[in-house]
Amino acid sequence: MSWQSPKIAGFDVYGQYAFSNATSFNGNGTTTQGREADLQVTYTTTSLFQLRGLYDEIRDAANDGQLDNPFTASREYFAGVNVFLGQFKIQAVYQASRTSGMANTPTTTDQEWGGVTWQATPAAAR
């Protein structure tokens, strides 16, 4: 299920929760249950910039929902900013993933990136 708030004073919130990430809802007593939940908060000014933060958690149905595999069960944190300058949009992002890990697998990842988008004409935005 998901929920989107109305925009209030430039802020809006989006949340999502999946009751199970098993192939059979509630497992019918045959499979363990995982879940996924996330929360996103966005702040947008008039037309100058936008800030966004996101938290996402996936619990694998295997291993009783433990955060033990960075590819199927982890926590993710995201922070991003967009700055709008006429035909240009400047973007910067930080993203981190965390898990308790399995043998011989990473337990953390951190990425940072940025970019510039140029809209040559209004038609290019469509």
Backbone torsions as a table, in degrees:
resi	resn	phi	psi	omega
1	MET	NA	154.5	-179.4
2	SER	-141.4	162.0	-179.3
3	TRP	-146.6	136.2	177.7
4	GLN	-123.0	125.9	179.8
5	SER	-81.0	160.9	168.0
6	PRO	-71.9	160.7	178.0
7	LYS	-80.6	124.2	-179.6
8	ILE	-127.8	119.6	179.5
9	ALA	52.9	36.7	178.6
10	GLY	88.5	-9.4	-178.4
11	PHE	-99.7	143.0	166.0
12	ASP	-142.3	153.7	-175.3
13	VAL	-126.3	139.1	175.2
14	TYR	-129.6	131.9	178.0
15	GLY	-132.1	150.9	-179.8
16	GLN	-146.0	142.3	176.9
17	TYR	-141.0	128.2	175.3
18	ALA	-106.6	122.4	-177.1
19	PHE	-63.2	-28.2	-178.2
20	SER	-158.3	145.1	169.2
21	ASN	-112.5	24.0	172.8
22	ALA	-83.4	156.3	-179.0
23	THR	-72.0	-17.3	177.3
24	SER	-120.5	115.8	-175.1
25	PHE	-53.6	129.7	-176.9
26	ASN	60.5	7.7	172.0
27	GLY	68.1	-7.9	-177.8
28	ASN	49.0	32.2	178.6
29	GLY	77.2	4.2	-176.2
30	THR	-109.2	-18.2	179.9
31	THR	-131.8	151.7	174.8
32	THR	-73.7	162.9	-174.3
33	GLN	-109.0	142.8	170.2
34	GLY	-113.5	-171.8	175.8
35	ARG	-162.7	164.1	173.9
36	GLU	-139.6	135.6	179.1
37	ALA	-141.8	142.1	174.0
38	ASP	-148.1	158.0	179.3
39	LEU	-139.8	130.6	179.5
40	GLN	-126.8	132.3	176.4
41	VAL	-121.7	129.9	-179.6
42	THR	-125.2	137.4	174.0
43	TYR	-122.7	123.9	-179.3
44	THR	-123.5	126.6	174.6
45	THR	-83.0	-174.8	-178.4
46	THR	-45.5	-72.8	176.6
47	SER	-149.3	14.7	-176.8
48	LEU	-90.3	-49.2	-177.5
49	PHE	-150.5	168.0	-179.5
50	GLN	-142.4	133.6	175.4
51	LEU	-115.4	143.5	179.2
52	ARG	-143.0	135.2	173.9
53	GLY	-125.4	144.9	-176.6
54	LEU	-143.7	140.2	172.6
55	TYR	-125.6	130.5	-178.9
56	ASP	-136.1	135.2	178.6
57	GLU	-133.6	129.5	176.4
58	ILE	-119.0	126.4	174.8
59	ARG	-110.7	120.8	-178.4
60	ASP	-69.2	139.7	177.4
61	ALA	-65.1	-29.8	176.1
62	ALA	-75.7	156.0	176.2
63	ASN	60.7	34.5	175.4
64	ASP	55.1	36.7	174.5
65	GLY	73.0	20.4	179.7
66	GLN	-71.8	153.2	175.7
67	LEU	-89.1	67.7	-170.6
68	ASP	-114.7	2.9	-178.6
69	ASN	-141.0	115.4	-175.3
70	PRO	-64.0	-13.8	-178.1
71	PHE	-96.0	-19.1	-178.8
72	THR	-128.0	-11.2	-176.9
73	ALA	-152.0	109.5	-176.5
74	SER	-162.5	173.5	172.1
75	ARG	-114.0	137.7	179.8
76	GLU	-126.3	137.5	178.1
77	TYR	-121.3	138.4	-175.4
78	PHE	-140.7	134.9	173.0
79	ALA	-137.1	129.9	-178.1
80	GLY	-142.0	157.6	177.3
81	VAL	-139.3	139.3	171.1
82	ASN	-118.8	133.0	174.8
83	VAL	-118.5	125.3	-175.9
84	PHE	-102.6	117.4	-179.2
85	LEU	-127.6	85.2	-179.1
86	GLY	62.6	-119.8	-178.9
87	GLN	-82.0	-0.2	-176.3
88	PHE	-112.8	143.5	172.5
89	LYS	-125.5	122.4	178.0
90	ILE	-100.9	131.8	-174.8
91	GLN	-126.3	141.6	173.9
92	ALA	-142.2	140.4	-175.1
93	VAL	-142.6	144.0	168.3
94	TYR	-126.2	133.9	-179.8
95	GLN	-138.0	136.3	179.0
96	ALA	-135.0	140.5	174.5
97	SER	-121.7	140.8	-178.6
98	ARG	-134.2	143.1	175.4
99	THR	-154.5	162.6	177.7
100	SER	-79.3	-16.8	171.2
101	GLY	82.4	159.9	172.9
102	MET	-116.9	172.1	178.0
103	ALA	-59.4	133.9	176.1
104	ASN	64.2	25.4	174.8
105	THR	-127.2	152.6	179.0
106	PRO	-69.4	151.4	177.6
107	THR	-107.7	-14.4	178.5
108	THR	-141.3	150.8	169.2
109	THR	-138.6	144.0	176.2
110	ASP	-135.7	131.5	177.9
111	GLN	-133.4	143.3	171.7
112	GLU	-131.9	140.1	174.7
113	TRP	-155.3	165.0	179.8
114	GLY	-152.8	171.4	179.9
115	GLY	-173.7	172.4	177.0
116	VAL	-131.1	131.0	176.0
117	THR	-111.7	133.5	177.8
118	TRP	-115.0	124.5	177.0
119	GLN	-96.4	104.6	-174.7
120	ALA	-63.7	-43.2	179.0
121	THR	-142.5	159.9	175.8
122	PRO	-57.3	-32.4	179.3
123	ALA	-64.1	-27.4	-178.5
124	ALA	-70.7	-15.9	-179.7
125	ALA	-81.8	-8.1	-176.8
126	ARG	-91.7	NA	NA
